[in-house]
Amino acid sequence: VSKMGTQIAVLENSLTAVINSLNVSSTLKGQLLNVVQQLPTTISGLTAAQKSRLISTMNSFISAISTLSNAKMIPSAQASQLTTLANEFIAVLQT
């Protein structure tokens, strides 16, 4: 497993852990987890277009987290954690 692959797995596990810790409806939790579950476990071999789509997906995820935080549906501390992890995922995709 490459260093990048390990980093992706750690980020996905961290995102999943934070989402699972949220005190939100099972529907909302399921929707957030669904985004993470659709992320690839490895990025080697991804085309530029695939990486671009993943970056777009993660930016949408970040926007959704911001909206949920602003609506007081998730605590700002956890929203911050999720946003940081999503941005780290984007940074890995851009390398």
Secondary structure, 3 states (H helix, E strand, C coil): CCHHHHHHHHHHHHHHHHHHHCCCCHHHHHHHHHHHHCCCCCCCCCCHHHHHHHHHHHHHHHHHHHHHHHCCCCCHHHHHHHHHHHHHHHHHHCC
